[in-house]
Amino acid sequence: MEQADSFARLDAVVNDMKCPLYRGTLSQDRMAAMDAHARACPTSVTRTIADLATYLASAARSPEEKVRAICFWLHLNVRYDTEAYFGGTVRSMTADDVLRDRCTVCHGFSRLMAALCKACNVECEVISGYAKGMGFTRSLSGTTVTASSGMKYEANHNWNAVKLYVPSRRKERWHLVDPTWCAGHTNGTTYIQEWGRQYYMADPLAFVQSHFPENPAWTLLPEDYRLSWQTFTRVVKLRFPVCWELGVLPISHKQLVIQDTSTSDEGLRIVFKVKKGTHMLASFTNSNQKFYPATLSSTNGHGNSNLYAFTIKNVSRGGAGAVLNIFASHQPYGTFSHVTEYVIA
C-alpha cells in the first residue's frame, strides 16, 4: 500500500504543470549567469576555500545564486575518482584535500560543497544514506533474486541539503542537492563530465526515488510520504528528468524484480501511465551484459491515450537475472531516453 501511495503522490505532482522538477527560484538567465561566472573562475583564487568562496559569491544576487555557482564549479573542476572507487582504494578526504587534488568520490564532493557554502554564509548539511547508483540493478541480478528478496541497509553515498530563503513563502526552506551526480556520471568504469540538472534542488518526491537518507527527516517529506527501506529497495527506480517530463509511471509492475511466469505464447504485458503522445521501446541486457532488443507486440498509447501497454515475447531469452530496459520519447523516431529498468527473476 505504501508503494502504491508513493506513486499516486508522484503522479499527482508530475501531472501538475505548476510543479516543475526544479524547486529553486532562479530564472534560466540567472542560472546561466552563475554558470558562466563559475566557468570564468581564475586559477589564482582556487588555492584556498575562502578565496574560492569569495570569488563565486562575488556575482551572486542571492544565497541561491551562490549555491548554484558552487555546485557548477564543482561540476567543472572536480572529477569522480573512478580508479579509487573500482580499485577499492577510496580514502577519506577533507574539503581542503579535494580542493587540492580535484579528484574524489561522493563524500569529498559533499564536504567541499558544505565548506564552500559555509564560507558563503549559506547553511549546508552533509547527508549520509543509500543511493541507487552504479551497480544497484546489477547487484540484484542473478538466479537467486525474488520479488521478496531484502537488502540490508548500508550507507553508500553522501549528498547535501541547503537552507535558503524563499521569497514567495517568506520563510527559509531546505533544498536537496547531490553535487556528485550533478557533476557527472559513469559509463562502465569511465567518468563522463555532464551536468545532471535532475539532482539540483529537485522536488523531494523525485529525489527520494533514488536517494534514501539515514535520517528520514532529510527526505524533506511529511512522515506519511516517506518510503520504508524495504519499499525503497523493491520499487522500480524512475529516471529523471525524462520521467517527470513525459509523466512516465508504472501501472502493472511497480516492483524492480519481475517474476516471469509468462508463457512463450502470451508474453509479459507491462503497462505505464504516460503523458499523451509518448512513445516507448524496450531492450534486454543479459547476465553477460549483452544487449538485445525485446520483441514487442500489442503496442498502444499513441494519440490521446494516457496508457502505454506492450507485450514482450522473448522474456526468457536472457535467462534469470536479465535486465529489461525501458525507454521513452515524445517522438516516434530518433533518440529515446532510458526511463527505468526491471530485473527478470
GIZI-V547121 format. One record per backbone hydrogen bond with DSSP energy under -1.0 kcal/mol. NH is the residue of the N-H (numbers start at 1). CO is the residue of the C=O. If there is no record, write none. Layout:
<<NH:CO> <NH:CO>>
This chain:
<<5:1> <6:2> <7:3> <8:4> <9:5> <10:6> <11:7> <12:8> <13:9> <14:10> <15:11> <16:13> <19:16> <23:201> <31:27> <32:28> <33:29> <34:30> <35:31> <36:32> <37:33> <38:34> <39:35> <40:36> <41:38> <45:42> <46:43> <52:48> <53:49> <54:50> <55:51> <56:52> <57:53> <60:57> <66:62> <67:63> <68:64> <69:65> <70:66> <71:67> <72:68> <73:69> <74:70> <75:71> <76:72> <77:73> <78:74> <79:102> <81:104> <82:80> <85:81> <86:82> <87:83> <89:84> <98:94> <99:95> <100:96> <101:97> <102:98> <104:79> <109:105> <110:106> <111:107> <112:108> <113:109> <114:110> <115:111> <116:112> <117:113> <118:114> <119:115> <120:116> <121:118> <122:117> <125:161> <127:159> <129:157> <130:212> <132:210> <133:131> <136:133> <139:135> <140:137> <145:142> <149:146> <156:129> <157:129> <159:127> <160:177> <161:125> <162:175> <163:123> <164:173> <166:171> <169:166> <170:166> <171:166> <173:164> <175:162> <177:160> <178:199> <182:178> <183:179> <184:180> <185:192> <187:190> <190:187> <192:185> <194:192> <196:182> <199:196> <200:197> <201:176> <203:21> <206:203> <207:203> <208:204> <209:206> <210:207> <211:207> <212:130> <214:128> <218:215> <219:216> <220:217> <225:222> <226:223> <232:228> <233:229> <234:230> <235:231> <236:254> <239:339> <243:239> <245:241> <246:242> <248:243> <249:273> <251:271> <252:271> <256:234> <258:343> <267:263> <268:312> <270:310> <272:308> <273:249> <274:306> <275:246> <278:275> <279:329> <281:327> <283:325> <284:292> <285:323> <286:290> <289:286> <292:284> <294:282> <297:311> <300:309> <305:302> <308:272> <310:270> <311:297> <312:268> <313:295> <317:314> <321:344> <322:319> <323:285> <324:342> <325:283> <326:340> <327:281> <328:337> <329:279> <337:328> <339:326> <340:326> <342:324> <343:256> <344:322> <345:258>>
